[in-house]
Amino acid sequence: MKPSEIEEVEIDLFVEALRLRHGYDFRHYGRASLRRRLLALQRLFGVAHLVDLLPRLLREESVLSKVLSALSVPVTEMFRDPEVFSVLRQEVVPVLRSFPRINIWQVGCATGEEAYSLAIVMAEEGCLQQCQIYATDINDAALATAEAGIFHARRLALYSDNYRLAGGKAKLTDYCRAHLDVMEMDVALRRAMVFAHHNLVADGVFCEAHLVICRNVLIYFDRHLQDRSLALVRQSLVRGGYLCLGLQESLDAYAGKEEFYPVDRLLRIFRLRADGGGR
Ligand SMILES: C[S@@+](CC[C@H](N)C(=O)[O-])C[C@H]1O[C@@H](n2cnc3c(N)ncnc32)[C@H](O)[C@@H]1O
């Protein structure tokens, strides 16, 4: 067997141990990116082979959070792909506003910047009071950062540009306090948000949602897992609810795609048909 083939066996063993011991199933994550992350994990622990980590994975509780952090990619930014937020503001929020309560489920929130961006849009459109943003992820370290709402101030310039391009109506600094090297998000935004652990692979529907934002999560999954995730998201949406995917993601291969129509095909914003069997 070639070394690369042995490495593949090691990856399978590690993934299986993670599933059997801790219940996290990474079998349907894209193989190339999974391999890269596992090799990075191996380097982080300073072990010669991935299997050298197995005893610790099985017996040391504290190893799990490091493994989950290494396997998930909590890369995000405020108002990422600003034009998406602009269309949400112009086309989606005016419809959502007509509901007495608006539930938004943000799947794969990472460190929370996207959820705070949504809260700012809702505030500027006058509907934050009626809105609840449920932001979920499997990475607990990232969720803790999201919960604190404190980000590095070196990103403020980029985030301010994004905010402006997204049709922001004021200044981003109106929603956060910048001091020393951090920016601390306004607690008024935080009140509309709930951050929680939820695993798209294993858990059920998190909430009934009028809008689901699931961006840059499905790209890490294989077809099988993308289908499962989209079915779960579909189940959570009310009739006429909206779905926003990442720019590199689509519904094209999803069996239930006919139930949706595009609000903006390029920006991956879809709406569940009112007769789509949703709630
Ligand atoms: C690249 S980030 C995307 C963050 C944000 N949505 C954005 O587009 O900027 C992907 C996130 O998906 C999360 N993730 C990966 N697998 C997941 C799963 N099975 N369930 C929930 N979240 C998951 C990761 O922990 C990571 O925080």
The ligand as an SDF file (V2000), in Angstrom:
LIG
                    3D

 27 29  0  0  0  0  0  0  0  0999 V2000
  -17.1130   29.2030    6.4720 C   0  0  0  0  0  0  0  0  0  0  0  0
  -18.1080   29.3030    7.8990 S   0  0  0  0  0  0  0  0  0  0  0  0
  -19.4740   30.2420    7.2810 C   0  0  0  0  0  0  0  0  0  0  0  0
  -19.8400   31.3650    8.1970 C   0  0  0  0  0  0  0  0  0  0  0  0
  -20.9400   32.3020    7.6650 C   0  0  0  0  0  0  0  0  0  0  0  0
  -22.1500   31.5830    7.3860 N   0  0  0  0  0  0  0  0  0  0  0  0
  -20.4710   33.0370    6.4420 C   0  0  0  0  0  0  0  0  0  0  0  0
  -20.8710   32.6980    5.3270 O   0  0  0  0  0  0  0  0  0  0  0  0
  -19.6740   33.9640    6.5890 O   0  0  0  0  0  0  0  0  0  0  0  0
  -18.7720   27.6380    8.0080 C   0  0  0  0  0  0  0  0  0  0  0  0
  -19.3650   27.3410    9.3650 C   0  0  0  0  0  0  0  0  0  0  0  0
  -20.1390   26.1390    9.2650 O   0  0  0  0  0  0  0  0  0  0  0  0
  -20.0260   25.4600   10.4710 C   0  0  0  0  0  0  0  0  0  0  0  0
  -20.3910   24.0390   10.3080 N   0  0  0  0  0  0  0  0  0  0  0  0
  -19.6640   23.0520    9.7200 C   0  0  0  0  0  0  0  0  0  0  0  0
  -20.3130   21.8880    9.8400 N   0  0  0  0  0  0  0  0  0  0  0  0
  -21.4820   22.1470   10.4940 C   0  0  0  0  0  0  0  0  0  0  0  0
  -22.5610   21.3440   10.9190 C   0  0  0  0  0  0  0  0  0  0  0  0
  -22.5650   20.0300   10.7010 N   0  0  0  0  0  0  0  0  0  0  0  0
  -23.5900   21.9280   11.5730 N   0  0  0  0  0  0  0  0  0  0  0  0
  -23.5750   23.2720   11.8080 C   0  0  0  0  0  0  0  0  0  0  0  0
  -22.5710   24.0900   11.4360 N   0  0  0  0  0  0  0  0  0  0  0  0
  -21.5280   23.5310   10.7950 C   0  0  0  0  0  0  0  0  0  0  0  0
  -18.5660   25.6430   10.8510 C   0  0  0  0  0  0  0  0  0  0  0  0
  -18.3290   25.3920   12.2210 O   0  0  0  0  0  0  0  0  0  0  0  0
  -18.3150   27.0790   10.4320 C   0  0  0  0  0  0  0  0  0  0  0  0
  -18.4710   27.9620   11.5100 O   0  0  0  0  0  0  0  0  0  0  0  0
  1  2  1  0
  2  3  1  0
  2 10  1  0
  3  4  1  0
  4  5  1  0
  5  6  1  0
  5  7  1  0
  7  8  2  0
  7  9  1  0
 10 11  1  0
 11 12  1  0
 11 26  1  0
 12 13  1  0
 13 14  1  0
 13 24  1  0
 14 15  1  0
 14 23  1  0
 15 16  2  0
 16 17  1  0
 17 18  1  0
 17 23  2  0
 18 19  1  0
 18 20  2  0
 20 21  1  0
 21 22  2  0
 22 23  1  0
 24 25  1  0
 24 26  1  0
 26 27  1  0
M  CHG  2   2   1   9  -1
M  END
$$$$
